[in-house]
C-alpha cells in the first residue's frame, strides 16, 4: 500500500520550520559569541568608573568633614 501524499503546503511549512530553526540557532550563537562579551566588558567598565567616583567622594568627605565638637 502506498503512503498518502502530503499536501505541498505541508512540505513548505516543514521547510520554513527548518529554516527558522537554523536562523534562530545562528542568532543564539551570535548573541553568545559577540553580544554577551560586549555587555560584560561594558558592565565591568561601568563598575570601575563607579568605584573610582566613590573613592573620590570618600576622599572629599574625609577632607571636608566638620570639626568634632
N, C-alpha and C positions, 0 to 999 in steps of 0.2 A: 504494500500500500504506500502511495507516495505522500509525502508531507504536504500539508496545505500551504500554499504560497502566502507569504506575508505581504501585506499591502506595502506599496512603495513608500508611503508616508512613514510607516513604522521603521523601515530601514533608514530613512532620512533622519528621524528623531534619534535613532541609535547613534548615527554618525555625529549628530550635533552633540549628544551627550558625551561621546568620547573626546570631541574637540574641546568642549567646555572643561572637561576633566584635565586635559593636558594644559590648557591655558591657566587654569587655577593652580596647577602644580608649579608652573613657571612663575606665577605671581608670588606664591608662597616662598619659593626658592629665592626670588629677588628680595623679598622683604627680609628673609633670614640672613642673606648674604650681604646686602647693601644697606638696607634701611635701619635694621636693629643696631649694627655697629655705629652708624652715624648718630643715632639717638643716644646711645650710651656715651659716646665721646662728648657730645654737646651737653648732656646731663652732668657728666663729671666736671666739665669745664665750668658750668654754671655753679656747681657746688664749690669749686675752688675760688671763684670770684666772690661768692657769698661769704666764704670763710675769711678771705682777705679783708673784706669790708667789716666783718665782725671784729677781727683783730684790731683794725684801725679805730673802730668805735670804742672798744675796750681801752685802748691806749688813750684816746681822747678823754674818756670818762675818768681814767686814773689821774691824768694831768690836771683836770679841771674839777676835781671834787671839792666841795666846800670844806672849809676848815671845821674840825670837830669842836664841839662845844664842851 
